[in-house]
Amino acid sequence: MSEDIKVFSVDDETEAWMLCRADAEVLADILQELWSWKAGLASGQDMLALGAAITAIESILEKDYRGCGVQVGWTLRPEMMEGVSVDLAISDDGIALGKTEFVPTGQNNSCDHACKTLAFLNDDGGFDVSAIGRWLELVVNVKGDQAKFDSEITWLQEY
């Protein structure tokens, strides 16, 4: 069993996230986008990870946060070299909305990548609404027929 899971107890009290109306609205926009991702799932793990991310955001909006450790997103790399990836990662620290760009180096079919967190959301609220809007626009541009859904589960809360 993971150390993260052993030290987490169902009895641990979590405080509600301090959200203004704009924070709640943008979280609802992220939630709506995540719901649209279910058509791209290829495995039970993908379904579990996406469900955990949706549950975490719903619980934040309901002021009864149920944490998890998951990362879900889309990767578009038509030639498996150049491309872009967008993801949402949830941990005890908060929610990170990220972007990774892949660029060929020209050496033995290798490529390099650069990761950037476009927005970070935590229980303090005061989210950067414009950065979240840019992330949502990027997701729309990346996901599609050629994109691959990726998921990773670090830990899930007991239910």
Rosetta blueprint (number, residue, H / E / L):
1 M L
2 S L
3 E H
4 D H
5 I H
6 K H
7 V H
8 F L
9 S L
10 V L
11 D L
12 D L
13 E L
14 T L
15 E L
16 A L
17 W L
18 M L
19 L L
20 C L
21 R H
22 A H
23 D H
24 A H
25 E H
26 V H
27 L H
28 A H
29 D H
30 I H
31 L H
32 Q H
33 E H
34 L H
35 W H
36 S H
37 W H
38 K H
39 A H
40 G H
41 L L
42 A L
43 S L
44 G H
45 Q H
46 D H
47 M H
48 L H
49 A H
50 L H
51 G H
52 A H
53 A H
54 I H
55 T H
56 A H
57 I H
58 E H
59 S H
60 I H
61 L H
62 E L
63 K L
64 D L
65 Y L
66 R L
67 G L
68 C E
69 G E
70 V E
71 Q E
72 V E
73 G E
74 W E
75 T E
76 L E
77 R L
78 P L
79 E L
80 M L
81 M L
82 E L
83 G E
84 V E
85 S E
86 V E
87 D E
88 L E
89 A E
90 I E
91 S E
92 D L
93 D L
94 G E
95 I E
96 A E
97 L E
98 G E
99 K E
100 T E
101 E E
102 F E
103 V E
104 P E
105 T L
106 G L
107 Q L
108 N L
109 N L
110 S L
111 C E
112 D E
113 H E
114 A E
115 C E
116 K E
117 T E
118 L E
119 A E
120 F E
121 L E
122 N L
123 D L
124 D L
125 G L
126 G L
127 F L
128 D L
129 V H
130 S H
131 A H
132 I H
133 G H
134 R H
135 W H
136 L H
137 E H
138 L H
139 V H
140 V H
141 N H
142 V H
143 K L
144 G L
145 D L
146 Q L
147 A L
148 K E
149 F E
150 D E
151 S E
152 E E
153 I E
154 T E
155 W E
156 L E
157 Q L
158 E L
159 Y L
